[in-house]
Amino acid sequence: MRPLPRQASEWRLFPAVLLALALLFAQVSGALARGTPESFADLAEKVSPAVVNITTTTTVATATGPQFDGGPIVPEGSPFEDFFRDFMERNRPGDAPRRPRRSSALGSGFVISEDGFIVTNNHVIAEADEIMIEFYSGNELPATLVGTDPNTDLALLKVESDKPLAFVPWGNSDAARVGDWVMAMGNPLGQGFSVSAGIVSARGRALSGSYDDFIQTDAAINRGNSGGPLFNLDGEVIGVNTAILSPNGGSIGIGFAMSSRVATNVINQLKEFGETRRGWLGVRIQDVTDDVANAIGLEQVRGALVTDVPEGPALDAGVKAGDVIMTFDGVDVEDTRALVQQVGNADVGKSVRMKVFRDGKTETLMVTLGRRETAEGAVPAAQPGGAPAPDADVLGMTIAVVTPEIAAEMDLGADAGGLLVKEVAEDSEAFEKGLRAGDIITQAGQADVATTADLSARIEDAKEAGRSSILLLVRRSGEPRFVALSVQ
């Protein structure tokens, strides 16, 4: 038989190729159209044995007498609970004795190792006398507290079991994208082992802490969910459910889970040391703004501007007030929050390279980190003093040299120096940017100022350098901050 020409044989295969492409397109289209998992049932069944309910018991003092009968007037958790508590406290006779009673609270948690380590929120177990863990199987075990970190509201518990426990692994929260599906599980309003699902609504949320890195989700989270896990679709914990934003105390679709990126580091330290051991740089910092960048000649509006360098690792490394920290340990610093987290996650005693912007160029410094927990009370270094000089009106402010008499009157310290802001015109840029009478200007143009003439000279220097603004280091009640004011 004569073989078909090459082109004819290829043509015969064409319908099969079209069919394969059609099937592939149908599968992709179906997946895109579906958009959601067919069910969360398999995932819930897989992780449920490692999720726990937590009940805590605390001894509290209550008053006796006709106003207090030893039992709650309204159900615990009721919207009227706080109102009645305040009302009864105001009307309690001053001499009414108090008696102890037992108070219970509910929360959630999850097992992270077969030998019984359990993660939850610090506020779930704070001040608890007893902690009881209920497992999905119905078994109960008492727990002991290993350690807590109020800064991230995390806590680590331990139970003793005669057999290995089911546990769930940590996942990579940095890989979670806005729009990804997530599942929360816990003990909302005492309804244990309840599952809810939603998506990642936002990333990198900060509520109130320096180390915050919250995942925002619309998966239903209510009271009692605190400390429970937020899972990705692989059954990995990418967040610890911690808080909700709500005007009524119930879920309105805005919940927050501390990211596993933060949680794993904290929990590992609690497991190893029973406490956190965060790196400490020893600087006070503020964000770089457009006008600050312009005032110091910084092309990029990023980094952390150093406002003060007390005794500590940074001072030993040669860091100066006015430096902008651009990189830390090889990682770019976007803002103050990023630097705080980078330093806090670094090992105590580690020597790291740090690139700073100073006097129009970058320098690399080596700094050996201290430990934040033992340095919280560090006292800022005293500022250099200066000689008396006449008052002057500059940049919308009336200023005077800080004399020993002024320093004593304002309790600034014997070595205090700089320029006292006596008045600020309300129609001035200085007033608009928050300067007020009583502020102390210690630097201008990143150089110390001891007299009004020093300040005037720094302003002229800025003009000659083509700057449209000058950077002032201002102290109020000992707290420093930089303010950029126009000089043109």
Secondary structure, DSSP 8 states (H G I E B T S, - for coil): -----HHHHHHHHHHHHHHHHHHHHHHHHHHHHH-S-S-SHHHHHHHGGGEEEEEEEEEEEEE-BTTB-SS-SS-TT-TTHHHHHHHHHHTS-TT--EEEEEEEEEEEEEE-STT-EEEEEHHHHTT-SEEEEE-TTS-EEEEEEEEEETTTTEEEEEE--SS------B--GGG--TT-EEEEEE-GGG--SEEEEEEEEEEEE-SS-TT--EEEE-S---TT-TT-EEE-TTS-EEEEEEEE--SSSS-SS-EEEEEHHHHHHHHHHHHHHSS---EE---EEEE--HHHHHHHT-SSS-SEEEEE--SSHHHHHT--TT-EEEEETTEE--SHHHHHHHHHHS-TT-EEEEEEEETTEEEEEEEE-EEGGG-TT--------------EEETTEEEEE--HHHHHHTT--TT--SEEEEEE-TTSHHHHTT--TT-EEEEETTEE--SHHHHHHHHHHHHHTT-SEEEEEEEETTEEEEEEEE--
